[in-house]
Structures are given as structure tokens and as C-alpha cells.
Amino acid sequence: MEIFSPYIIAVALAWITAQAFKYIHASIKAKSWKNVNQLYLSGNMPSAHSASVVALATTIGVLDGTNTAVFALAVLFGAVVMYDAMMVRRSSGEQGAALTRLLTDMKSRIAIPRAAKGHSPIEVLVGAALGFAIAAVVLLFF
């Protein structure tokens, strides 16, 4: 019995690495290292969701084979997550930003809600590439 699952390790490392890169990217862009919230917020470069699901699908594909039901399920799950990040969450984030501007311009007393951000296609693509690379490194040790 293995104590550490390569599936869980690949997913966790992909998520943590993507969030760390997100923090570094945002900090360099803002010329400030005070953007600690980037370590846990959604949105921005790269997509941690994409990194995680691609790491999972890659690990399953290598260890269990690509001609398995669980690999097909992982690919479908990954496609849905990445589509949602680019289309649904991105759209709702843009609507939230527009609502925030509207409330601010109107000097409304309504509390401005946090608008969760989605991802651009390049953020999803970079996250997916990162997830694949992380899974490859994890698989070298298993």
C-alpha cells in the first residue's frame, strides 16, 4: 500500500505551483510583492483549475492507460472545467466588473460584491501546459 498517491500529489503540486506563479506574475506586473491574495484567488495567469485537471488526466493516462473509462472521465472533467473557466466564469467576472463600475459611478450605497474572475484562453492554455509538466515530474518519481 502506497502512502502517497501520485494522483493526489500531481493535482496538489499543480495547484500550488500555479497559484505561486500567479502570485509572482501579479507581483511583477504590479511591481509590488504585497499581492498575497493572489495565492488563493481565482483568475489571472496561469489557471490553477486547468493545471490541476490536466495533471490529473495526465497521471491517470500514464498510470492506468488512455483506453480506460477513468481516463475518459478525467478528460471530460478537464474539458468541462477549462470551458467553464474560459466561458462561464470569465463572463460572470466581466459582468461583475461592469456592475462594480456602475455602482461606483452611481455612488450607490449598495455594498460592492467581489467579482470572481475567470480566465482568458491563454491563461487556460498555460495552466494546462503547467499541469502536464508537473504530472511528468511527479511520474518520474513513481
N, C-alpha and C positions, 0 to 999 in steps of 0.2 A: 504494500500500500504506500503510495506516494503522499508525502506530507503536503507538498506544494503542487498545485495543479498548473500545468503550463498554460491552460486556457485562461484561468483567472489572472495569472501573472502577466500574460501578454496584454490582456484587457486593462488591468490596473496600471501597468507601466505606460501603455499607450495614452491613457487618460492623463496620468500625472505629467508625462513628458509634453503632451500637447498644451496642457494648462501652463506649464513652466515656460514653454516657447511663447505662449500667448502673453504672459507677463513680460517677458524680455522684449518681444515685438512692440507691445504697447508702451513700455518704458522708454525704449529707444525713440519711438515716434513722438512721445510727449517730452522727451529729454528730461525725464524725471523717473526716479525709482520708487515713487510713492504710490503707484497704481497697484497696490497689493490686492485689491478686489478682483483683478484680472486672474488671480489664482483660482477663483471659484465661479465667476460669472460666465454666462453663455455668450456666444457671439465672438466675433473677431478671428484673427488668424493665429493658428490653424484650428479647424474644427475638431474638438476633442471627441464629439459624438462619432464623427467619421473615423477618426483614428481608432477608437475602441471597437467599432463593429467590423472594421476591416482587419484589425488584429485578431479578433475572434474568428472570423471566417477563414483567414489565412491559417491560423493554428489548427482549426478543425480540418481544413482541406489537406494539410500536410500530415497530420497525425491519424486522421480517420479516413482520409480519401475524399476525392471530389465526386465520386459516384455514390454518395450516401444521402439519405434523407436529411440527416442533421446538417450536412454541408449546404444542401439546397435551402433548408430553412434559414441558415445563417446568412446566405446570400440574399434571400428575400428580405429578411430582417434588416440587413445592412442597406439594401436599396430603399426600403421604406424610411429608415432613419435619415439617410442622406437626402432623399427627396423632401422629406418634411423640413429638414434644416434649411434647404435652399428655397423652398417654395412657401410652405405654410408659415413656419416661424419667422422667416425673413419678411414676409408680407405683413404679419401681425406686428412685427417690430417697427416696420415703416409706418404702419397705421398708428402705433403708439407714439412714435416721434412726431407725427403730424398732429395728433391730439395734444401732445405736450406743448408744441408751438402755438396751437390755437388757444389753449388755456392760458399760456403765458401772455400772448398778445392781447387777450381779452382782460387780463389782470383778474382772472377768476379766483374766487376763494375756494374753489374745489381743490382738494389735495391732488397733486400731480402723481399719478401712479408710475411705478417703474416700468419702462417698456423693455421687455426681453428682446434681445437681438437674435436674428437668425444668421445665416451665412451666405456669402456670395459663392458662386461656383468654384472660384479659385481657392477659397478657404476650405471648401469641402474636398477639393482635389488634393491640396497639400496635406490635409488631415488624413486622407485615405493613404497617401504615399507614406506618411509618417507611421501609420498603423501597420502597414505592410513591412516596413523596415524594422519596427520594434518586434513584430512577430518573428521575423527572420532571425534577429539577435537572440530572442528567447528560445527559439527552436534549436539554435546551436548548442544550448546547454542541456537540452532534453533528448 
